[in-house]
Amino acid sequence: MQENSKHIENRSQLFVTARDEANEDEVARILSQRWDCFFIKIGRSARVDWLVQRDGELVGVAELKVRARDSAAFQTVFLNVAKYEALTETAKGLGCEAMFVVKFNDCICWIKIEDIDETQVKVKGRTDRPCNDVEPAIEIPVKRMRKL
């Protein structure tokens, strides 16, 4: 296990570094400013990572990812099926929007969960970790995402 990683449980073992968290916090700050809203990081036991408020009202839930490459480096990005299901169900239950946001080196892209073709599933993951990090993930074409 990476020395600077936090080991948490949630269906499978996940690895989150302080750098990962700082990068996501920076994306949330940028989005909050651009969209005139407030991204709130919620507890690790929650199935979604971020709530979005505007004028004190809940308007969305989100998954934020940071990729250390340009947006054109690969044609697709992946969202694991469990996270897709969590975002979809939480948004429906709370009566708000759900979105998937990816910050690349050259831009920030986003897509509403309802615009994702959930039938495009591949089995993906890393095998260089001491736990099972392989799971079904939805392949999302970067060109279908909107640029901030």
C-alpha positions as CSV (number, residue, x, y, z in Angstrom):
1,M,0.0,0.0,0.0
2,Q,1.2,3.5,-0.8
3,E,2.7,5.1,2.3
4,N,0.8,8.4,1.9
5,S,-2.5,6.8,1.1
6,K,-5.6,6.5,3.3
7,H,-7.1,3.1,3.3
8,I,-10.9,3.1,3.5
9,E,-13.7,0.6,3.0
10,N,-16.6,1.0,0.6
11,R,-17.5,-2.1,-1.4
12,S,-13.8,-2.5,-2.2
13,Q,-10.7,-1.0,-0.7
14,L,-9.9,2.4,-2.1
15,F,-6.8,4.5,-2.0
16,V,-7.0,8.2,-1.6
17,T,-3.9,10.4,-1.2
18,A,-3.7,13.8,0.3
19,R,-2.7,15.1,-3.1
20,D,-5.9,13.5,-4.6
21,E,-8.0,15.3,-2.0
22,A,-6.2,18.6,-2.6
23,N,-6.7,18.3,-6.4
24,E,-10.4,17.6,-6.0
25,D,-10.8,20.5,-3.6
26,E,-9.2,22.8,-6.1
27,V,-11.6,21.6,-8.8
28,A,-14.6,22.1,-6.4
29,R,-13.3,25.7,-5.7
30,I,-13.1,26.5,-9.5
31,L,-16.6,25.0,-10.2
32,S,-18.1,26.9,-7.2
33,Q,-16.8,30.2,-8.6
34,R,-17.7,29.5,-12.2
35,W,-21.2,28.2,-11.5
36,D,-22.0,30.5,-8.5
37,C,-22.6,27.6,-6.2
38,F,-21.0,25.8,-3.3
39,F,-19.5,22.3,-3.5
40,I,-19.5,20.5,-0.2
41,K,-17.3,17.4,0.4
42,I,-19.3,14.9,2.5
43,G,-18.3,12.0,4.7
44,R,-16.4,9.0,3.5
45,S,-19.3,6.7,4.5
46,A,-21.6,8.4,1.9
47,R,-22.1,6.8,-1.5
48,V,-21.5,10.2,-3.2
49,D,-18.6,12.5,-2.6
50,W,-19.9,16.0,-3.2
51,L,-23.1,17.9,-2.7
52,V,-23.8,21.1,-4.6
53,Q,-25.7,24.0,-3.1
54,R,-26.9,27.3,-4.5
55,D,-28.5,29.9,-2.3
56,G,-28.8,27.4,0.5
57,E,-30.7,24.9,-1.6
58,L,-29.4,21.5,-2.7
59,V,-29.1,21.5,-6.5
60,G,-26.8,18.6,-7.2
61,V,-24.5,15.7,-6.4
62,A,-21.2,15.2,-8.1
63,E,-18.2,13.0,-8.6
64,L,-14.9,14.8,-9.3
65,K,-11.8,13.3,-10.8
66,V,-8.4,14.7,-11.7
67,R,-6.4,13.1,-14.5
68,A,-2.8,14.0,-15.1
69,R,-3.1,14.1,-18.9
70,D,-4.6,16.3,-21.6
71,S,-8.2,15.7,-22.5
72,A,-7.2,14.4,-26.0
73,A,-4.7,11.8,-24.7
74,F,-7.5,9.2,-24.6
75,Q,-10.9,9.2,-26.3
76,T,-12.7,8.0,-23.1
77,V,-12.8,8.3,-19.3
78,F,-14.3,5.8,-16.9
79,L,-16.8,6.1,-14.2
80,N,-17.3,2.9,-12.1
81,V,-20.7,1.5,-12.2
82,A,-21.2,1.6,-8.4
83,K,-20.5,5.3,-8.4
84,Y,-22.9,5.8,-11.4
85,E,-25.6,4.0,-9.5
86,A,-25.0,6.0,-6.3
87,L,-25.1,9.3,-8.1
88,T,-28.2,8.3,-10.1
89,E,-30.1,7.0,-7.0
90,T,-29.1,9.9,-4.7
91,A,-30.0,12.5,-7.3
92,K,-33.4,10.9,-7.8
93,G,-34.0,10.5,-4.1
94,L,-33.1,14.1,-3.3
95,G,-34.7,15.6,-6.4
96,C,-31.5,17.2,-7.8
97,E,-29.1,16.9,-10.7
98,A,-26.1,14.5,-10.8
99,M,-22.8,15.1,-12.7
100,F,-19.5,13.6,-13.4
101,V,-16.6,16.1,-13.6
102,V,-13.0,15.4,-14.8
103,K,-10.2,17.9,-14.6
104,F,-7.5,17.3,-17.2
105,N,-4.2,19.2,-17.6
106,D,-5.8,21.4,-20.3
107,C,-9.4,21.8,-19.2
108,I,-12.3,20.7,-17.0
109,C,-15.0,18.6,-18.6
110,W,-18.4,17.6,-17.2
111,I,-21.4,15.6,-18.1
112,K,-24.8,15.1,-16.5
113,I,-25.4,11.6,-15.3
114,E,-28.6,11.4,-17.4
115,D,-26.5,12.0,-20.6
116,I,-24.2,9.0,-19.9
117,D,-24.8,5.8,-22.0
118,E,-24.7,3.3,-19.1
119,T,-24.6,0.4,-21.5
120,Q,-20.9,1.1,-22.4
121,V,-19.5,-1.0,-19.7
122,K,-15.9,-2.5,-19.5
123,V,-14.2,-4.3,-16.7
124,K,-11.4,-1.9,-15.6
125,G,-9.1,-1.4,-12.6
126,R,-5.6,-1.6,-11.3
127,T,-3.8,-4.8,-10.5
128,D,-0.8,-3.3,-8.9
129,R,-2.5,-2.8,-5.5
130,P,-2.8,-5.3,-2.7
131,C,-6.6,-5.4,-3.0
132,N,-9.2,-6.0,-5.6
133,D,-9.4,-2.8,-7.6
134,V,-11.0,-4.3,-10.7
135,E,-14.7,-3.6,-11.3
136,P,-17.2,-2.7,-14.0
137,A,-16.9,0.9,-15.3
138,I,-18.8,2.9,-17.8
139,E,-16.7,4.2,-20.7
140,I,-17.6,7.9,-21.5
141,P,-16.4,9.6,-24.6
142,V,-14.6,12.8,-23.7
143,K,-16.1,14.5,-26.8
144,R,-19.6,14.0,-25.2
145,M,-18.6,16.0,-22.2
146,R,-18.9,19.7,-22.0
147,K,-15.9,21.9,-21.4
148,L,-16.0,24.5,-18.6
